[in-house]
Each structure stands twice: as C-alpha cells, then as structure tokens.
Amino acid sequence: MSAVMTEEEMKEKAIVYLQVQYGEDTVSMDVRSNGVEDGDGVLHVDCTVSVGGSESDWTKWFTFKGGEVVSMRWQMR
C-alpha cells in the first residue's frame, strides 16, 4: 500500500466492518494501540456498540492487510 493510513481512516474502516459484518452501530471508539504499518497489522481499540438499541462495551483487535480489515477478535469489557 503506497499511502499511509491515518488512525482516523483505520477507525472508519473498523466502524464499517462492524456494521457490515455484525450489524453493530459504533457509539464510541478509542484507540489503545496502533500496530498497523504500511496497511498491515493490528489496531487495538476500546469501543461501545449498539445493536437494536442495546449498548455494550468491548475491547476489539482489528487485523489489517493491504489497508483493509480482514478479521477481528473481541473481548467484553
């Protein structure tokens, strides 16, 4: 990947991933650590999501490859 992604762009991709893959609306997302370099690596966040009006708090790890989210693991906070 030629262009460097900003943390804000990574968060936007993670938010879209949550909506498309899980139907989750993101209420808030804070980056805990950013291990993404040249579009590859892991973005570690704390977030609050809403599904059907019910909110829950999570720690999530988004794996990026080529500037896109390819997988995610999660743990309830």
Residue pairs with C-beta under 8 A, 6 or more apart in sequence:
1 38
1 39
1 40
1 66
1 67
4 38
5 36
5 39
5 67
7 31
7 34
7 43
10 31
10 34
10 36
10 43
10 62
10 64
11 29
11 31
11 43
11 45
13 62
13 64
13 67
13 68
13 69
14 26
14 29
14 43
14 45
14 60
14 62
14 69
14 72
15 26
15 29
17 62
17 69
17 72
18 24
18 26
18 47
18 49
18 72
19 25
19 26
21 72
22 51
23 51
24 49
24 50
24 51
25 49
25 50
25 51
26 47
26 48
26 49
26 50
27 47
27 48
27 49
27 50
27 55
28 47
28 48
29 45
29 46
29 47
29 48
30 45
30 46
30 47
31 43
31 44
31 45
32 44
32 45
32 46
32 59
33 43
33 44
34 41
34 43
34 44
35 41
35 42
35 43
35 44
36 42
36 43
36 64
39 64
39 65
39 66
39 67
39 68
40 64
40 65
40 66
41 63
41 64
42 61
42 62
42 63
42 64
43 61
43 62
43 64
44 59
44 60
44 61
45 59
45 60
45 61
45 62
46 57
46 58
46 59
46 60
46 77
47 57
47 58
47 59
47 60
48 55
48 56
48 57
48 58
49 55
49 56
49 58
56 76
57 76
57 77
58 74
58 75
58 76
58 77
59 74
59 75
59 76
59 77
60 72
60 73
60 74
60 75
61 72
61 73
61 74
62 69
62 71
62 72
63 69
63 70
63 71
63 72
64 70
